[in-house]
Amino acid sequence: MAHYAKVCQGKVVDVIVAEPSYFDTFVDTTPGDWIQTSYNTRGGKHYDPASGNEDSGTPLRKNFASVGLNYDATADAFYADRPMDLNGNSCASWTLNTTTYIWDPPTAYPSDGKKYQWDEPSTSWKEQT
């Protein structure tokens, strides 16, 4: 079985599990296209379903599709909307990594073991208390 995402105007509107032959007879009169997606693909890498470790499998379309994600047909990649910060501001300072198709902050998440959330007005990580 494989996973397929229904994409309409660049947005994923549905995801199903089906055999590829299902589409030989399936009649869908709603707008959009069905595009295969891999449950084991994240950040442009394929992961072993049993261990969760990266393996030698072929990644498919950068990320597993879920409803609400975007699909870039030119890049053949699924990706999330730009993130929002702790106050609901769009993280305009973040950039879409075109290798992983995951949004990158301008500074890395602190590695001191504390919890942080992004604050876009100050373009910095704020410790959560």
C-alpha positions as CSV (number, residue, x, y, z in Angstrom):
1,M,0.0,0.0,0.0
2,A,1.1,3.6,-0.6
3,H,0.0,7.0,0.5
4,Y,-1.5,9.6,-1.9
5,A,-2.2,13.2,-1.3
6,K,-4.9,15.1,-3.1
7,V,-3.5,18.5,-4.1
8,C,-5.7,21.4,-5.2
9,Q,-4.2,24.7,-6.1
10,G,-1.0,23.9,-4.2
11,K,-2.6,22.7,-1.0
12,V,-3.1,19.2,0.3
13,V,-6.8,18.6,0.9
14,D,-6.8,14.8,1.5
15,V,-4.5,11.9,2.1
16,I,-5.4,8.3,1.5
17,V,-3.8,4.8,1.6
18,A,-4.3,2.8,-1.6
19,E,-2.7,0.4,-4.0
20,P,-1.4,2.1,-7.2
21,S,-3.9,0.1,-9.2
22,Y,-6.7,1.8,-7.3
23,F,-6.2,4.8,-9.6
24,D,-6.7,2.7,-12.7
25,T,-10.5,2.7,-12.1
26,F,-11.0,5.4,-9.5
27,V,-13.1,8.3,-10.8
28,D,-12.6,11.6,-9.1
29,T,-14.5,14.6,-10.5
30,T,-13.2,17.1,-7.9
31,P,-10.4,19.5,-8.8
32,G,-6.8,18.6,-8.1
33,D,-4.3,15.8,-8.6
34,W,-3.4,12.7,-6.6
35,I,0.3,12.6,-5.8
36,Q,2.2,9.8,-4.1
37,T,3.8,10.6,-0.8
38,S,6.0,8.6,1.6
39,Y,5.2,8.1,5.2
40,N,8.9,7.5,5.8
41,T,10.2,10.8,4.3
42,R,11.1,13.8,6.5
43,G,13.3,16.7,5.7
44,G,14.4,15.2,2.4
45,K,15.6,11.9,4.0
46,H,14.1,8.4,4.1
47,Y,13.7,6.8,7.5
48,D,13.4,3.1,8.4
49,P,9.8,2.6,9.6
50,A,10.9,0.1,12.4
51,S,13.8,2.0,13.9
52,G,13.1,5.6,12.9
53,N,16.8,5.9,11.8
54,E,17.8,7.3,8.4
55,D,18.4,4.6,5.9
56,S,19.3,4.1,2.3
57,G,15.7,4.3,1.0
58,T,14.7,6.9,-1.5
59,P,13.1,10.0,0.0
60,L,9.9,11.0,-1.8
61,R,8.9,14.7,-2.2
62,K,10.9,16.0,0.8
63,N,8.2,15.4,3.4
64,F,5.2,13.2,4.1
65,A,2.1,15.1,3.0
66,S,-0.7,15.9,5.4
67,V,-3.9,17.9,5.0
68,G,-3.0,21.7,5.0
69,L,0.5,21.3,3.7
70,N,1.7,23.0,0.5
71,Y,2.9,21.3,-2.6
72,D,5.5,23.0,-4.8
73,A,5.1,21.2,-8.2
74,T,8.4,22.7,-9.6
75,A,10.4,21.4,-6.7
76,D,8.2,18.3,-6.3
77,A,8.1,18.9,-2.5
78,F,5.5,19.0,0.3
79,Y,6.1,21.6,3.1
80,A,4.3,23.4,5.9
81,D,3.2,27.0,6.0
82,R,5.6,29.6,7.4
83,P,5.6,29.1,11.2
84,M,4.0,31.5,13.7
85,D,5.7,32.8,16.8
86,L,4.5,32.7,20.4
87,N,2.2,35.8,19.8
88,G,0.8,34.6,16.5
89,N,3.1,36.7,14.4
90,S,4.3,35.2,11.1
91,C,8.0,34.2,11.3
92,A,9.0,36.4,8.4
93,S,12.7,36.1,9.3
94,W,12.6,32.3,8.8
95,T,13.6,30.9,5.4
96,L,12.5,27.8,3.7
97,N,15.4,25.4,3.3
98,T,15.2,24.1,-0.2
99,T,17.1,20.9,0.6
100,T,14.8,19.8,3.4
101,Y,11.7,21.9,2.7
102,I,11.6,22.7,6.4
103,W,11.5,26.3,7.7
104,D,14.8,27.4,9.3
105,P,15.0,30.2,12.0
106,P,17.8,32.8,11.6
107,T,19.4,31.5,14.7
108,A,19.5,27.9,15.9
109,Y,17.4,26.7,18.8
110,P,19.4,26.9,22.1
111,S,20.9,23.6,23.2
112,D,21.0,24.3,26.9
113,G,18.1,21.9,27.7
114,K,15.6,24.8,28.5
115,K,12.3,25.4,26.6
116,Y,12.1,28.3,24.2
117,Q,9.7,29.8,21.7
118,W,10.5,32.1,18.9
119,D,9.7,35.8,19.2
120,E,9.5,37.4,15.8
121,P,9.6,41.1,16.8
122,S,12.9,40.6,18.5
123,T,14.0,37.8,16.1
124,S,15.2,35.7,19.0
125,W,14.3,32.7,21.1
126,K,12.6,33.5,24.4
127,E,12.9,31.1,27.4
128,Q,9.5,29.7,28.5
129,T,9.0,29.7,32.3
